[in-house]
Amino acid sequence: MRYLWMDEYLLNKRSVTKDLQPVWNWVRYHIGGKMFAALCLDRENQPYYITLKVDPAEGEFLRSQYPDIVAGYYCDKRNWISVKPDGAVPDALLESLLDNAYRLMLSSFSKKRQREILKLSCCGTDCESCPWFTNKCTGCNACQGKVFHAPPSKPCPIYNCAVQKHRYLSCGECEHLPCQIWKDVRDPQFSQQDFDASIFQRISQLKEIFGASVPKP
């Protein structure tokens, strides 16, 4: 198989898990418990297909352009494709297809459930890595933005804008990222350098999942 990077690439995606389906001999990659890609192995444990979720229109186009991309093997032919692991599909294209498969399956959940699966707040903060998590705060998703540093009984202004006002999954869907609201809620204990680094880290995490643009720190 030429795409030896695939396993590490997928497992580096947020909240991705994998297992082996022994009856099929498929290595399956999941987000939120749903498979979005699989490496299909033969009886000698050699790959014979990489199967992944796809938008139906894109899948039809890809099959017409690449002989090594076929209808999904043992899957819904409209919504899945299979790629020959030793074929001529460019690595960059396969990488893009895996990204899209991940996002397509993630988007099949409600926005609330997506945030729970990813364990990210709408502003890209990893709540479980925060020193206040379980101490002063249950996490942005659990408390619906009413975090300890927000005004009493009100959500954080970022959460209010992104989730309640615009119904976004995250700030990654906003063309004004990072906006003035982000700057207004800056932790006063942060130096400008630390604050810029925080913004860069959070947007980087959003970009990985949602394709947001990342400003330089």
N, C-alpha and C positions, 0 to 999 in steps of 0.2 A: 504494500500500500504506500502511495506517495505522500499522503497527507498525515504524516506521523505527528504533526503538531496539534491535531484536532482534539484529542482527549484533554490535553492541558489547557487548550484554548477555551473549551467549553466549561471545564471545571473552574476556571478563573472568573466565569460570569457569576454575578451575584445570585445566591440562593439556588444554584444548580446542584442537583444530586444525580447520581447514576446507580444503576443496578444491572444485574445480568438476568435476563429472562431465560431460564435454562431450557424450556421446551422449544423455544424458537432459536436459542443461542444468539440472542441479540443483546448487545450492550446498549442500554437505553439511558437517555439523558432527559431529566425532568425539571420542570419549574412548577412549584406548587403542587407536586404530585402528578402532573400531566406530562406525558412524553412529547418532546418537540423535535427530537433527533435520535437516531439509532445507528449503530454500527452493526450490520448484519454479518454474522460469521458462519462459515460452513462447518462440516464435521471435523475438519482439521484445524478449526479455530482461525481460519484465514478469512479476512474481510472479502465479501463479494458485493456488498452494496452499502452506501451511506444514504440512509433514508431520512428525510426531514420535511417539516411542515412548510407549506408555501401558499401564497395567494394564488387562487385558481388561474387568473389571467396571466400572471407571471410564469406559473408552471407551464402553461400551454406554450408561451413564447419560448421559454428555455428549452423545452423538448424539441421545438422546431429548429433551434439554433445549434444545439450540441448533441451529437450522436451518443455521448456518454451520459446524458441525462434522460431518464425514462420515467414513465408513470410509477407512482409509489408502489413498491413491492409489498404485496399483502396489506395494502392500506387503501383508503379512499383515494381513487385516482385523481380526483379534482383537487384535493387539498394537500396531497403529498407527492413528492418526487423522490427518485432514487438516483444516486450518482455512482458511477463505477469508480471504485477506489484506485484503480491504476490507469484511469483514462486521461483525457487531455483538458479537462475542466481546469482553468487557472486557479491557483491557490487563492488569489484575491477574490475571485468570484465565489468560491466555496465559502470563504470566510464571511462574505457579505450575506450569503444565503443562510448561513448558520445564525448570524445576527438577526436576520429577519424572522427566522423560525422561532427564535427565543422570544422576540417581541410579539409575534403573532399569538403564541400560546399564552404569554403573560396577559395580553389584552383580552383574552377570553374570560378572565375573571373580572368581577366588579372592581372599580377603582379603589374602594376601601380594602378589598381583599388583596389587591396588588400591593398596596403599601404595607400590609401585614406580612405578605410573603417576602417582600424585599427587605423588610425591617429598616426602612428608610423613612424619615419624615419628608414632607413635601418639599423642603428646602435642601434635601440631600444629606441631612445629618444622620449618621448612624447612631440611633438612640442608645443602643446597648453598649456602645463604647464611651458614652458620656458619663462622667463621674457622678452626675446627679441621678442617673437612671436607677430606679427602685429605691432611691434615697429620698429625694424631693420630688421625683417625677416618674410617672409610669410610662412615659414615652408619648410623643406627639400623636401617634395614631390612636393609642388607647384612650387618651384623655381629650381627644378631638381638639387638639391645639391649645388647651387650657393649661399650659405649662407653668412651672413655678415662677418664671420671670415675666409672665404676661400680666396685664391689668386684672384685678380681682374679678372672677367669674366671666372673663372674656378670653377669647382665643388669642394666640400670638398673631400680630398683624400680618405676618407672612401666610400663616395658615388661613386666616380669614380671607385674604385676597385670593390665594390660589385655589383653595378647596371650597370655601363657602360662597365666595362671590363668583368666581369664574368656572367652578366645577372641574378644575384641572386635576389630573392625577398627581402632578407635581409641577414645580416651577420650571421643570425642563420643557414644558409645553409653551412657555411664555417667550415671546420674541424680545422682551425687555430685560431678560436675565443678564446680570443681576440688576434689579431696579432700585429705586430710591428707598423703598421699604426695607430692603436688605440692609442698606447703609444706616437707616434710622434705628434699627434694632441691634446695632453693634454693641457687643459686650464692652463696657467702659474699661474693663481690666485688660483688654487686648491692645497691644500697640498696633499702629497702622500696618506694620509688616506682618504681625500675627493675624490680623483681621484679613488682610489680602490673601494670606496663605490659607486661611479657613475657607474663604470664598472659592478659591481655586480647587481645594480638595472636595468641597461639596458639589461644585458644578462638574468636576471630573467624574464623580460617582453618578450624577444624573446623566452625563454624556454617555457613559458606558451602557446605560440602560435605554435612555430615551433619545439619544442623539443630539443633546443640547450642545451649543457652542461653548467653548471654554476660553474665557479671557486669560491673558497672561497675568501672573501675580505681580 
